[in-house]
Amino acid sequence: MTIFETAVRPVLFRVGGGDAERAHEFTLGRLAGLGSGARALLRRRYAVSDPVEVFGVRFPNRVGLAAGMDKNGVALPAWPALGFGFVEVGTVTAKAQPGNDKPRLFRLRESEAVINRMGFNNAGAAALAERLRALGPIGVPLGISLGKSKVTPLEEAVQDYLTSYELLHPYADYIAVNVSSPNTPGLRTLQDKSALAALLAALVGKVPVLVKIAPDLTEPAIAELLEVCLSSGAAGVIATNTTLSRDGLAGPDQARAAEAGGLSGRPLTERARKIVHFVHEETGGRLPIIGVGGIVEADDAARMFDAGAALIQLYTGFIYRGPALVRAAARARP
């Protein structure tokens, strides 16, 4: 086990009396406060150089931070120092919103999993744009995940996404279109063929646009979605978001199975990998894939690359394994 697992993680898991969201905010605050000297020390330990170009963007390595970890971009300079080759902020919405009622984030330790029903809590696209303008480049590619504001009717979703896009695309190396979170009512209907085509018609053009898909879609539904992505000029696919399934939970965690929200982490490992493989086969490699879901060990990263992912992202695995996982995953060979 690493120092993070034996010494750091137990402390973080006790923050706020074990409240996962308070620990998350505490961690972001500490990372945001790291000075340049501390970041340089971390970079020497964790950074891995393995450059690759995907959808026209050059990445210093293949491992990124998934959306949801740093929604408002408050700790952006820290993530490259921890070894990440790219960072995705958000999901951000056109209108600032508090998200769902608390508690809304739960650790399932025996399963190395998390359930969240955050509900796109964020300060809004304008606030993120101002932060990014003031900060400047962070040294690695930046992705920005866009979602629909909860108060916006589905029939006005395109304009809602477009508002965020116009504010934020000047700061993005790519835009991720999140139409697959289970925590905003009706959002997943935007994965339907006509709705997705209208959305991509409005957004594709200025920077690479990727579509993030749900792991709960059937293969025929995924195939239809991929047809829209290819015909609409999407630059790639992010597979996958969190799942509504509760399969694979360890015995002690079954008591949490009734909690509403999306499940991430180890129970999603095989499902996410199979979807990445399906997307790769279905498109003949024409759509680059960012693989995300259940990557908890370096071998999970290697298998995700073998399945067809060009890049991968970490979220829950990082919570349980820390920056050593970033380094190990970046050294895993596709």
Solvent accessible surface area in square Angstrom, and as a share of the most:
residue,aa,sasa,rsa
1,M,172,0.77
2,T,48,0.28
3,I,126,0.64
4,F,32,0.13
5,E,21,0.09
6,T,80,0.46
7,A,54,0.42
8,V,63,0.36
9,R,45,0.17
10,P,46,0.29
11,V,78,0.45
12,L,30,0.15
13,F,14,0.06
14,R,158,0.58
15,V,32,0.18
16,G,24,0.23
17,G,83,0.80
18,G,30,0.29
19,D,52,0.27
20,A,11,0.09
21,E,15,0.07
22,R,153,0.56
23,A,6,0.04
24,H,30,0.13
25,E,93,0.42
26,F,79,0.33
27,T,39,0.23
28,L,14,0.07
29,G,32,0.31
30,R,133,0.49
31,L,25,0.12
32,A,53,0.41
33,G,64,0.61
34,L,46,0.23
35,G,41,0.40
36,S,82,0.53
37,G,49,0.47
38,A,39,0.30
39,R,55,0.20
40,A,31,0.24
41,L,112,0.56
42,L,45,0.23
43,R,101,0.37
44,R,179,0.65
45,R,136,0.50
46,Y,26,0.10
47,A,52,0.40
48,V,23,0.13
49,S,96,0.62
50,D,26,0.13
51,P,68,0.43
52,V,23,0.13
53,E,110,0.50
54,V,12,0.07
55,F,34,0.14
56,G,65,0.62
57,V,18,0.10
58,R,154,0.56
59,F,1,0.00
60,P,47,0.30
61,N,4,0.02
62,R,49,0.18
63,V,0,0.00
64,G,0,0.00
65,L,0,0.00
66,A,3,0.02
67,A,15,0.12
68,G,15,0.15
69,M,10,0.04
70,D,0,0.00
71,K,30,0.13
72,N,42,0.21
73,G,2,0.02
74,V,58,0.33
75,A,0,0.00
76,L,0,0.00
77,P,43,0.27
78,A,1,0.01
79,W,2,0.01
80,P,14,0.09
81,A,0,0.00
82,L,10,0.05
83,G,2,0.02
84,F,3,0.01
85,G,0,0.00
86,F,0,0.00
87,V,0,0.00
88,E,0,0.00
89,V,0,0.00
90,G,0,0.00
91,T,5,0.03
92,V,0,0.00
93,T,0,0.00
94,A,21,0.16
95,K,107,0.45
96,A,69,0.53
97,Q,25,0.11
98,P,112,0.70
99,G,19,0.18
100,N,35,0.18
101,D,125,0.65
102,K,140,0.59
103,P,80,0.51
104,R,15,0.05
105,L,19,0.10
106,F,13,0.05
107,R,35,0.13
108,L,1,0.00
109,R,131,0.48
110,E,115,0.52
111,S,7,0.04
112,E,34,0.15
113,A,0,0.00
114,V,3,0.02
115,I,0,0.00
116,N,24,0.13
117,R,52,0.19
118,M,17,0.07
119,G,6,0.05
120,F,10,0.04
121,N,24,0.12
122,N,10,0.05
123,A,50,0.39
124,G,3,0.03
125,A,0,0.00
126,A,62,0.48
127,A,44,0.34
128,L,3,0.02
129,A,10,0.08
130,E,92,0.41
131,R,94,0.34
132,L,9,0.04
133,R,142,0.52
134,A,74,0.57
135,L,69,0.34
136,G,30,0.29
137,P,139,0.87
138,I,28,0.14
139,G,71,0.68
140,V,21,0.12
141,P,11,0.07
142,L,12,0.06
143,G,0,0.00
144,I,0,0.00
145,S,0,0.00
146,L,0,0.00
147,G,0,0.00
148,K,5,0.02
149,S,0,0.00
150,K,103,0.43
151,V,114,0.65
152,T,9,0.05
153,P,57,0.36
154,L,71,0.36
155,E,149,0.67
156,E,94,0.42
157,A,2,0.01
158,V,51,0.29
159,Q,108,0.48
160,D,8,0.04
161,Y,0,0.00
162,L,42,0.21
163,T,53,0.31
164,S,0,0.00
165,Y,4,0.02
166,E,82,0.37
167,L,70,0.35
168,L,0,0.00
169,H,30,0.13
170,P,88,0.56
171,Y,73,0.28
172,A,10,0.08
173,D,56,0.29
174,Y,0,0.00
175,I,0,0.00
176,A,0,0.00
177,V,0,0.00
178,N,8,0.04
179,V,0,0.00
180,S,0,0.00
181,S,7,0.05
182,P,32,0.20
183,N,21,0.11
184,T,7,0.04
185,P,97,0.61
186,G,34,0.32
187,L,0,0.00
188,R,48,0.18
189,T,66,0.39
190,L,13,0.06
191,Q,13,0.06
192,D,83,0.43
193,K,100,0.43
194,S,89,0.58
195,A,31,0.24
196,L,0,0.00
197,A,38,0.29
198,A,52,0.41
199,L,1,0.01
200,L,0,0.00
201,A,82,0.64
202,A,37,0.28
203,L,2,0.01
204,V,50,0.29
205,G,66,0.63
206,K,124,0.52
207,V,29,0.17
208,P,36,0.22
209,V,2,0.01
210,L,0,0.00
211,V,0,0.00
212,K,14,0.06
213,I,0,0.00
214,A,1,0.00
215,P,1,0.01
216,D,59,0.30
217,L,35,0.17
218,T,86,0.50
219,E,91,0.41
220,P,100,0.63
221,A,38,0.30
222,I,1,0.00
223,A,19,0.14
224,E,78,0.35
225,L,2,0.01
226,L,2,0.01
227,E,103,0.46
228,V,5,0.03
229,C,0,0.00
230,L,58,0.29
231,S,98,0.63
232,S,30,0.19
233,G,46,0.44
234,A,10,0.08
235,A,22,0.17
236,G,0,0.00
237,V,0,0.00
238,I,0,0.00
239,A,0,0.00
240,T,3,0.02
241,N,16,0.08
242,T,19,0.11
243,T,8,0.05
244,L,95,0.47
245,S,44,0.29
246,R,46,0.17
247,D,113,0.58
248,G,64,0.62
249,L,13,0.06
250,A,34,0.27
251,G,58,0.55
252,P,100,0.63
253,D,12,0.06
254,Q,92,0.41
255,A,96,0.74
256,R,99,0.36
257,A,28,0.22
258,A,100,0.78
259,E,42,0.19
260,A,64,0.50
261,G,7,0.07
262,G,0,0.00
263,L,1,0.01
264,S,13,0.09
265,G,1,0.01
266,R,71,0.26
267,P,31,0.19
268,L,5,0.02
269,T,12,0.07
270,E,69,0.31
271,R,88,0.32
272,A,0,0.00
273,R,54,0.20
274,K,113,0.48
275,I,3,0.01
276,V,0,0.00
277,H,88,0.39
278,F,35,0.14
279,V,0,0.00
280,H,65,0.29
281,E,106,0.48
282,E,82,0.37
283,T,2,0.01
284,G,65,0.63
285,G,37,0.35
286,R,164,0.60
287,L,4,0.02
288,P,36,0.23
289,I,2,0.01
290,I,1,0.00
291,G,0,0.00
292,V,11,0.07
293,G,10,0.09
294,G,6,0.06
295,I,6,0.03
296,V,1,0.01
297,E,73,0.33
298,A,38,0.29
299,D,85,0.44
300,D,13,0.07
301,A,0,0.00
302,A,23,0.18
303,R,86,0.32
304,M,4,0.02
305,F,9,0.04
306,D,106,0.55
307,A,5,0.04
308,G,17,0.16
309,A,5,0.04
310,A,24,0.19
311,L,0,0.00
312,I,0,0.00
313,Q,1,0.00
314,L,2,0.01
315,Y,39,0.15
316,T,4,0.03
317,G,3,0.03
318,F,20,0.08
319,I,36,0.18
320,Y,5,0.02
321,R,51,0.19
322,G,0,0.00
323,P,16,0.10
324,A,18,0.14
325,L,9,0.04
326,V,0,0.00
327,R,50,0.18
328,A,38,0.30
329,A,0,0.00
330,A,4,0.03
331,R,151,0.55
332,A,13,0.10
333,R,158,0.58
334,P,75,0.47
